[in-house]
Amino acid sequence: MKPFVLIAEDEKAVAELLRYNLEREGYDTAVAPDGDEAMLLLEERLPDLVLLDWMLPKVPGIEVCRRIRSKSDTANLPVIMLTARSEESDRIRGLDTGADDYVTKPFSTTELMARVRAVLRRIRPALVDDQVTVGDISIDRTTHTVSRNGEEIHLGPTEFRLLDYFIQHPGRVFSREQLLDGVWGSDVYVEVRTVDVHVGRLRKALMSKGGEDPIRTVRAAGYSLRSN
């Protein structure tokens, strides 16, 4: 699964530069030209990281960051602040508000991409590591293999993508609609109940060697992968 980065930047040339370089490195992106739009996009699809300009119109980036940290579902969302403010007091204010990193303009795109990778590796290693283990389930993205308690589990391509998505966010409950967007993509029409079918197949495969059910069904909410 491609990590999804929200670019909150009002300068069109800068936003396009960021989008181009991120997509070239394999990220999915969306652009918000102001703070209001950024908050709306956060509600529609939770990103894996936000590149947030300090001087956004309507709602300033520093306030967007504060709101991100105040909500339970986004409190741990990685945020890199972008700004022309280079004073030490501004950097401290940005970091104190909850930014995970702070990059001043003009910036080197090569350095910024490295910082994106570093923040994701530190905060969300399951997004960037090829081999990830959650509980007794291990996934290897390079060889496209899955094992549980050391025994190989055979999955179809959709079930593999579904497990990969769960593993990126262990313990988090996803609605069927969120799983459709995250696994199938928002530009593909798939019946919502299709999610139930594939979750059932994934659950059956993961339990084929014994053990407890690793997927939790939350009534009227969705599904989650148990984190231990």
C-alpha positions as CSV (number, residue, x, y, z in Angstrom):
1,M,0.0,0.0,0.0
2,K,1.3,3.5,-0.9
3,P,1.6,5.9,2.1
4,F,-0.8,8.8,1.7
5,V,0.6,12.3,2.3
6,L,-1.7,15.4,2.6
7,I,0.0,18.6,1.3
8,A,-1.5,21.7,2.9
9,E,0.2,24.5,0.9
10,D,-1.4,27.6,-0.6
11,E,1.5,28.4,-3.0
12,K,0.5,26.5,-6.2
13,A,4.1,26.1,-7.5
14,V,5.4,24.8,-4.1
15,A,2.4,22.4,-3.8
16,E,3.0,21.0,-7.3
17,L,6.7,20.6,-6.6
18,L,5.9,18.6,-3.5
19,R,3.2,16.5,-5.2
20,Y,5.6,15.7,-8.1
21,N,8.5,14.6,-5.9
22,L,6.3,12.6,-3.5
23,E,4.5,10.7,-6.2
24,R,7.8,10.0,-7.9
25,E,8.9,8.4,-4.7
26,G,5.7,6.2,-4.5
27,Y,3.4,8.2,-2.3
28,D,-0.3,9.0,-2.9
29,T,-1.0,12.7,-2.4
30,A,-3.8,15.2,-2.0
31,V,-3.4,19.0,-1.9
32,A,-5.3,21.5,0.3
33,P,-4.8,25.2,-0.6
34,D,-6.1,26.5,2.8
35,G,-6.6,25.4,6.4
36,D,-10.4,24.8,6.0
37,E,-9.8,22.4,3.0
38,A,-7.0,20.6,5.0
39,M,-9.4,19.9,7.8
40,L,-12.1,18.7,5.4
41,L,-9.6,16.3,3.6
42,L,-8.5,15.0,7.0
43,E,-12.1,14.0,7.7
44,E,-12.5,12.3,4.3
45,R,-9.4,10.2,4.4
46,L,-6.8,10.0,7.1
47,P,-3.3,10.5,5.7
48,D,-0.2,8.9,6.9
49,L,1.6,12.2,7.1
50,V,0.8,15.9,6.7
51,L,3.1,18.5,5.1
52,L,1.7,21.7,6.6
53,D,2.5,25.2,5.6
54,W,2.5,27.6,8.6
55,M,1.0,30.6,6.6
56,L,-2.2,28.9,5.2
57,P,-5.1,31.2,4.5
58,K,-8.4,30.9,6.4
59,V,-7.0,28.6,9.2
60,P,-3.3,29.1,9.8
61,G,-1.1,26.0,9.7
62,I,-0.2,26.4,13.4
63,E,-3.9,26.2,14.3
64,V,-4.5,23.2,12.0
65,C,-1.6,21.4,13.8
66,R,-3.2,22.3,17.1
67,R,-6.5,20.8,16.0
68,I,-4.9,17.7,14.7
69,R,-3.3,17.1,18.1
70,S,-6.5,17.8,19.9
71,K,-8.5,15.0,18.2
72,S,-8.1,11.4,19.3
73,D,-8.2,10.0,15.8
74,T,-5.4,12.3,14.5
75,A,-3.4,12.9,17.7
76,N,-0.5,10.7,16.6
77,L,-0.6,11.8,12.9
78,P,2.9,12.8,11.8
79,V,3.2,16.5,10.8
80,I,6.1,18.3,9.1
81,M,5.7,22.0,9.3
82,L,6.8,24.1,6.2
83,T,7.5,27.8,6.7
84,A,9.5,30.8,5.7
85,R,9.9,31.6,9.4
86,S,13.5,30.8,10.4
87,E,13.7,32.3,13.8
88,E,14.5,29.9,16.6
89,S,11.4,31.1,18.6
90,D,9.2,30.2,15.6
91,R,10.7,26.7,15.3
92,I,10.2,26.1,19.0
93,R,6.6,27.3,18.8
94,G,5.9,25.0,15.8
95,L,7.5,22.0,17.6
96,D,5.7,22.8,20.8
97,T,2.4,22.9,19.0
98,G,2.9,19.3,18.0
99,A,4.9,19.3,14.7
100,D,7.2,16.3,14.4
101,D,9.7,18.2,12.2
102,Y,10.2,21.8,11.0
103,V,11.5,22.7,7.5
104,T,12.2,26.3,6.5
105,K,11.7,27.7,3.0
106,P,13.4,27.6,0.5
107,F,14.1,23.9,1.1
108,S,15.9,21.2,-0.8
109,T,13.4,18.7,-2.1
110,T,16.0,15.9,-1.6
111,E,16.4,16.8,2.0
112,L,12.6,17.1,2.5
113,M,12.0,13.7,1.0
114,A,14.6,12.3,3.4
115,R,12.9,13.9,6.3
116,V,9.5,12.5,5.2
117,R,11.0,9.0,5.2
118,A,12.7,9.6,8.5
119,V,9.5,10.7,10.2
120,L,7.5,7.8,8.8
121,R,10.2,5.4,9.8
122,R,10.3,6.7,13.4
123,I,6.6,7.1,13.9
124,R,5.0,4.6,11.5
125,P,7.6,1.9,10.7
126,A,5.0,-0.4,9.4
127,L,4.6,2.0,6.4
128,V,8.2,1.9,5.3
129,D,9.7,-1.4,6.5
130,D,9.5,-4.4,4.1
131,Q,9.2,-6.8,7.0
132,V,6.7,-6.1,9.7
133,T,5.4,-8.1,12.6
134,V,2.2,-7.3,14.7
135,G,1.5,-9.8,17.4
136,D,2.2,-13.3,15.9
137,I,1.6,-12.2,12.3
138,S,4.5,-11.3,10.0
139,I,4.3,-9.8,6.6
140,D,7.1,-9.5,4.0
141,R,6.3,-7.0,1.3
142,T,9.3,-7.9,-0.8
143,T,8.4,-11.6,-1.2
144,H,4.7,-11.0,-0.7
145,T,4.5,-13.7,2.0
146,V,2.7,-13.9,5.3
147,S,3.3,-16.1,8.3
148,R,1.7,-16.6,11.7
149,N,3.8,-18.1,14.5
150,G,6.4,-19.0,11.9
151,E,4.0,-20.9,9.7
152,E,3.4,-19.6,6.2
153,I,-0.2,-18.4,5.4
154,H,-1.4,-18.3,1.8
155,L,-3.4,-15.2,0.9
156,G,-4.9,-13.9,-2.3
157,P,-3.8,-10.5,-3.6
158,T,-6.8,-8.6,-2.2
159,E,-6.5,-10.3,1.2
160,F,-2.7,-9.5,1.2
161,R,-3.5,-5.8,0.6
162,L,-6.2,-5.8,3.3
163,L,-3.8,-7.3,5.8
164,D,-1.1,-4.9,4.8
165,Y,-3.5,-2.0,5.5
166,F,-4.5,-3.4,8.9
167,I,-0.9,-3.9,9.8
168,Q,-0.1,-0.2,9.1
169,H,-2.6,0.8,11.8
170,P,-2.8,-2.1,14.4
171,G,-5.7,-1.7,16.8
172,R,-7.4,1.0,14.9
173,V,-11.1,0.4,13.9
174,F,-11.9,1.0,10.2
175,S,-15.4,1.3,8.8
176,R,-16.2,-0.6,5.6
177,E,-16.1,2.6,3.6
178,Q,-12.6,3.5,5.0
179,L,-11.3,0.0,4.0
180,L,-12.8,0.4,0.5
181,D,-10.9,3.7,0.1
182,G,-7.7,2.5,1.6
183,V,-7.5,-0.9,0.0
184,W,-9.5,-0.7,-3.3
185,G,-9.1,3.1,-3.9
186,S,-11.7,5.8,-4.0
187,D,-11.8,5.7,-7.8
188,V,-13.0,2.1,-8.0
189,Y,-16.7,1.2,-7.5
190,V,-17.0,-1.8,-5.2
191,E,-20.0,-2.9,-3.1
192,V,-19.5,-2.1,0.6
193,R,-20.4,-5.7,1.5
194,T,-17.5,-6.9,-0.6
195,V,-15.4,-5.8,2.4
196,D,-17.1,-8.4,4.6
197,V,-16.4,-11.1,2.1
198,H,-12.7,-10.4,2.0
199,V,-12.4,-9.8,5.7
200,G,-14.0,-13.3,6.1
201,R,-11.5,-14.8,3.8
202,L,-8.6,-13.1,5.5
203,R,-9.8,-14.2,8.9
204,K,-10.2,-17.8,7.7
205,A,-6.7,-17.9,6.3
206,L,-5.1,-16.4,9.4
207,M,-6.8,-19.0,11.6
208,S,-6.1,-21.9,9.3
209,K,-3.1,-22.9,11.5
210,G,-5.0,-22.4,14.7
211,G,-4.8,-19.6,17.2
212,E,-7.3,-16.9,18.2
213,D,-9.1,-14.7,15.8
214,P,-6.8,-11.7,15.1
215,I,-9.4,-9.5,13.5
216,R,-11.9,-7.8,15.8
217,T,-15.4,-7.0,14.6
218,V,-16.8,-3.9,16.2
219,R,-20.6,-3.7,15.9
220,A,-21.8,-0.7,13.9
221,A,-18.2,0.5,13.5
222,G,-16.1,-1.9,11.4
223,Y,-13.0,-4.0,11.8
224,S,-9.6,-3.8,13.4
225,L,-6.4,-6.0,13.7
226,R,-5.6,-6.9,17.3
227,S,-2.3,-5.3,18.2
228,N,-1.1,-8.1,20.5
